[in-house]
Amino acid sequence: MQDATLKLENDAESALLPAQVGPYRIIGLLGEGGMGRVYLARENHPPREVALKVVRGLSGNALARFRREIELLAQLEHPGIARLYAAGQDIIAGIPMPWLALELIRGQDLRAWAERTRPDLTARVRLLIAICRAVEHAHARGVVHRDLKPGNIMVDVGGQPKVLDFGVARLRDADEEMTQAGQVLGTVPYMSPEQLAGHNTRVDARSDVYALGVIAYELIGGSLPHPRLSTSTLFEAIDIVRREEPARLRRLAPQARGDLDKVVMKALASEPSRRYASAGGLADDLQRILGHRPVLARAPTLAYRASRFVRRHRVLTVAAGIVFVALATATLVSTLAARHARAALAEAQARTAELSAVNQFVEQMLTQADPELEGSPDMPLRQVLSGAAQTLDAPGTPPRTAGQVALLLGRTWSALGESATAQGFFDRAQDLLDRGFGPDSPESAEARFARVQDFARSGEPSDAIDQALALEEALAHIDAEWARHLALRVRLVRAEALEETGSVEAAIALDRALLAAPLLPQLPDAAVVTDVLRHNLAYALLHSNGFTEAEALIRQVLDSETARLGPDHPQTLYTRKVLGQALHRQGRLEEASQWYAEVYARRRERYGDNHPLTLGAGTQLAAAYNTLDRPAEAEPLLRRALDSRIARGEGDTRDALIDRVMLVTTLDKLGQSERALALADEVIAMEHGTPNRDTLAARNARAMLLLKAGRIAESRAGFGELLRLAPDVVGPNFPNWPVFLSNAAAADLAAGDARAAHEKLEPALVLLQANQGPNHPRTREAIERLIDASSRLGLGAEVEALRAQLPPDAP
């Protein structure tokens, strides 16, 4: 069947309906396709109506596929999959025809349901999660659907999606293949590139993930990723998918900007290795979006994680941030405006009135969430902000006041990670402020700057760079002090965005130029901006082998923050931790551990033992203790962190996963290799078909454990799988990639394969020297292994050159 629709058709052929098929009495025709018909039928024992699928004129292969569908459906029992009740064969019009009785779904197919109900974005995402969970159930049993599309997904009257038509599905690991080489089965617009090309041996769960990505794209964006596929021949379709990239989902649906765009586009990746490994991985990331938690489809930057953290907190927490933003914005605008037009008394009085109006707006908004003022402490933040937005349309509100309120709301939504909503308010603010103050005013420029900041915060660094350059050009034509000051801030954000895109050298050059800018000391908050620039430059240098300069910059930032904020301020403690990391990267582990220990102690005192910041500091300290071969001190820190996370229902988070991976190393160092191996297996099982950087670390640890246990063949196999997975999961610039290579070479050496070890160690050593520095223990370990391999290969000159690279205290 091409589609299993459930609209009863009263056509001329209904008069030719069979009266009975097997034990089922035929009531009417539900649908018809190339392979046969689906009837509405009634069963007496038990009394129920079913969808009876009857297949006619089957060839050998088609009959085999029909029998395979019966076999597969018999294995699947899930609320999101139409149930198989029975199957058999009957003589219809003198011809033997096989049939199967399926659960009757009363509802509409996915596309019709969406058009009728017009669900909001959250409802669409929830439905997608339910569909993915149903497909995940099939994947877990080795079943790949291969023809997922809206017509094969029904939504019943209760809103439950049901996946239908497993007629071209196959068992992932089956010895028998029902599809001939080069044969294409499926529906073209929803088929993965490997399906279109007829590479049936490459079709696996990731092909279904691609189809789910198309379905998600269409459900949210209202269009297919490749609209021309609907009318293309197969060969044209192959060429289109190969040559053309689909438009980003956020371009069709601005509300999908940020995480949702990243998740759907990851599912639509042309290369299977870049997609989610299973429907479950896709469902997990969609669920993270609804829970405002970091998704795996993107790099977890600090700003990104912070925005996810804020979204999970209640209105009063955010309201405090709104007050801060309001005051900071009002102060900056008032200061710049006063300098710009100090002599205009009437203008100053107008500005004062506007500031009073904005402050009154903030006070009214906070009152709604203050129980002592008859507000509601449980009022949803969206309700508070939506109510506040009505102020913009109040009669008599001057454009200047409305524009500043719109800008404030936009910044608030941006801080909450709601970029699409924020951009809408920025549009309104821009229009109002342009009319109220003029397009070249500081107020209008602030609205444009807020847009740049939002793009940077929401994980759109390329858009942030484009918008920043445009704003810089506009500010260059304004001969005013405030414009020059704002331009410096814009360039600071652009430098951060450059680093996010991987343009580290360009970011370093821009940071250096900004630190040397004569205007920097003239800024009202020059000390804060200088510290931000120094921190950004240091962070970039840590990723480009500039360890010594990075350390000096971080120490400057730490001295400044300690003086400005105090030694126990969260920002100061964070910088102390960064200093420890800089020392750690240089191999100065004892010094690093002392800084980590101080941060841990201060956070315990300030926040308590079980606060996430305390637990994170404990994990960092445990990592240093492990490197220093002090596992007895590391274990209680990791146990405490992991137990606390599990107790709070966060046992499956990335932080808990990291704790487990580190605990594997700790147990190994404590001589508890069997427990370490069992824990490594547990972590790898948590992949659920989607490896990530942390489970890769567990695979590395497991292979090393096997090597130490003398199980060399198993170890080499484990490293082989690790090296195969890692490039697709984390890319070639992942810091642990050379560590994986070096450890895999150790297994090669143990097996007596010096040449294979040498081939891995040469690039590993180059990367380790660049990333970790020449004195780091891992660099030294790689040198020693390469000396061993070179000696076995008789490369005497290379051995001597390598010995000269060892630190002076090396044996």
Buried (B, 14 or more C-beta within 10 A) or exposed (E): BBBBBBEEEEEEEEEEBBEEBBBBBBBEBBBBBEBBBBBBBBBEEEEEBBBBBBBBEBEEEBEBBBBBBBBBBEEBEBEBBBBBBBBEEBEBEEEEBBBBBBBBBEBBBBBBBBEEBEBEBEEBBBBBBBBBBBBBBBBBBBBBBBBBBBBBBBBBEEBBBBBBBBBBBBBBEBEEEBBEEEEBBBBBBBBBBBBBBBBBEBBBBBBBBBBBBBBBBBBBBEBBBBBEBEEBEBEEBBEBBEEEEBBBBBEBBBBBBBBBBBBBBBBBBBEBEBBBBBBBBBBBBBBBBEEBBBBBBBEEBEBBEEBBBBBEBEBBEBBEBBBEBBBEBBEBBBBBBBEBEEEEEEBBEBBEEBBEBBBEBBEEBBEBBBEEEEBEEEBEBEEBBEEBBEBBEEEEBBBBBBBBBBBBBBBBBBBBBBBBBBBBBBBBBBBBBBBBBEEBBBBBBBBBBBBBBBBBBBBBBEBBBBBBBEBBEBBEEBEBBBBBBBBBBBBBBBBBBBBBEBBBEBBBBBBBEBBEBEEBEEBEEEBBBBBBBBBBBBBBBBBBBBBEBBBBBBBBBBEBBBEEBEEEBEBBBBBBBBBBBBBBBBBBBEBBBBBBBBBBEBBBEBBEEBBBBBBBBBBBBBBBBBBBEBBEBBBEBBBBBBBBBBEEEBBEBBBBBBBBBBBBBBBBBBEBBEBBBEBBEEBBEBBBBBBBBBBBBBBBBBBBBBBBEEBBEBBBBBBEEBBEBBEBBBEEEBBBBBBBBBBBBBBBBBBEBBEBBBBBBBBBBEBBBBBBBBBBBBBBBBBBBBBBBBBBBEBEEBBEEBEEBBEEEEE
